Amino acid sequence: MEGLATRPLGDNVVTLEPADTTNVDLLVQWTLDPIAQGPHKQAPDMTEDALRILFLANQERRYFLIRRNADEHPLGRFYWRAWRFTESPKEIDWELNILLANPLERGKGYGAAVQRLASDYLLALPETRSVFAFTFLANVAEQRALIKAGFREEGLLPHSHYRVHRAELSELPCLLFIKPRCA
């Protein structure tokens, strides 16, 4: 993912700032905070140093700090991850993942703005086949945000094309949302 969004991406609501040494400690703090994780995510079993390496050097994912444009207040963390589900190494399906750290900032449209901004950017890349996200069936707010961002519900995981394997996906039912190139 060299060269992919090395500068901030923004619209009139939010800016996605690539993770770097100036913001990584805040990303780590939120990731380890159960309140920031909210009711639908879990703090990972990782050290602060391991998280810093993940956020700054992972070759499969690109991490960002979410910043509200109105007052430049940091809101949370976001990443996209490249998956190759087809035989063609040139076709990428991008997974989106978001965390709004302050529960009082949720439900205000920031999640939809972030996911719309990122998906529009990724869908403009020639190698993109689709952009997708999944969320627990109980996470109705996230489902609304994805639909507002232009995604469509595809049904429950597992899915025949989007073969994402994670422990948390076997614990509770998850819904898949996609935004294909031709949407």
N, C-alpha and C positions, 0 to 999 in steps of 0.2 A: 504494500500500500504506500510505497514511497511516493511523495509528492501529492498525495490525496488529501486535500483540505489541510494544508499546513498553515493557512491563515484563517482567521475567524470567518464564520458564516453568519450572516444576520439578516433580519427583516425589520419591520417597524415595531415588533414586540420583544424579540429575544435575540441574543447573539450567542453562538456556540464558539467558545474559545478552546483551541486544542490544548490538551493537558500538557503542562510544562512545569519546570521547577518552581515557577511563581504561584501556581495554583494547586499543585498535586497534594499538598498537605491537607487542604480543605476537602478534596475529593476522598482522600483516605479517611479523614474524620467522619464524613457523612456515611461512607460505606460501612464503617464499624459501629455506627450509631443505630440502635434498634428503632428509635423514634424516627430518624430520617429514613430508614428503610421502609417504614410504614407497615401496615397489616398484611401486605401481599408479597413481601420480600424478606429475605433473611440475611443477616450479617454473615459474610463468608468466614470460614475457619482459616484465615490467612493473617500473617503478621503485617504490621505497617510497612516494613521494608519490601515484603513480597507484593503488596498492593502497589507501592510506588513503582516497582519494576513492571508490573502488569499495566499500569496506567501510562507509563512513559515509553515502554519498549516492546509491547506485545505486537507481533507482526500480523495477527489475524484481526485485531480490533483497533479502533481509533477512539480514544476517550476525549471528552470535552467537558468543560465547565459551562453550565447554562447561566447566562447573565440577563437580567431584565433590563431592557434598554431605557425605560423611563427614568430610572435612578441608578443604573449600573449595579444593582444589588445582585449578588450571586444567589441562584435559586436551587441548583442541584447539579447532578452529573448525568451524562448521556454517552452512549457509545453506539457505534455500528460495527458489525462483524461480517466479514465475507465468508459465504458458504458456496461450495460448488456441488450442486446436486445433479448436474447433468454430466454427460461424458465429455463435453467440451470444456477445456480448462479456461476458455475465454469468457464463459458465461458465469456471472456472479449473481447470487441471490443474497441481498443484504438484510441482516437481522438488526432491528433497532431495539434499544433498551434504555429506559429513562428512570430517573429517581429524582423527584422533587423533595428536597430535604426538609423543608418546613411544612408541616401539615396545614398551616394556615394559608399557604400559597397554592395549595392544590384546589382544583375545581375552578380556576380563574382563566383557563384557556392557554396557559403556558405550555402544557404538555402537547396539546394539539398543534400549537405554533412550532414547537421544536420538531415534532415528527413530520409536519408538513415541510418545513424548511429543509430538513435532512433528506427526506424522501425525494423532494423535487431536485435537490442537488445530485443525489445518487442516480436517479432515473435519467438524468442528462448525460451520464457517462455511457459510452458505447458498449461497454462490457456488461452493463446491468441488465439482468433478465427480469428481476422483480425486487421489491423491498417488502419485508414482512416483519411482523411482530406477533408475539403470542402473550396471552395474559390469562390468569386464572379466571374461571367462570364466575367467581364471586366478585371480581374486580370490575364492577359496572362502570365506574368513573373512567378507567383506562379504556374500556370498550368504546365509550362515548367519544373520548379524545381521539382514538384511532379513526373512527368514522368521520369526525369533524376534519381530520387531516387528509381525508380522501381514500382511506383504506376500506376494503370490503371484508365482511366476515366470511370465512371459508369453512367453518365448522370446527369440530373438536380435533385435537391431536390424539393419537398420531395421524399423520397425513401421508399419502402415498408419495408426494414429491418432496415436501419439506420434512426431511428425516432428521430432525433435531433430537439428540439424545442427551438428556440431563436428568439427574436424580429427581429434581423437583417436579418434573413433568409426569412422573409416575405416581406422585403422591396425591395430587388433586387434579380434577379435570381442567384443561386449558383450551381456550379458543384461539384459533389462528386467524389473523387478519393479513391480507396481502394488498399490495398496490403494484399491479403489473405495469410493465413499460407502456403498454397500449391503453392504459386507463384513461 
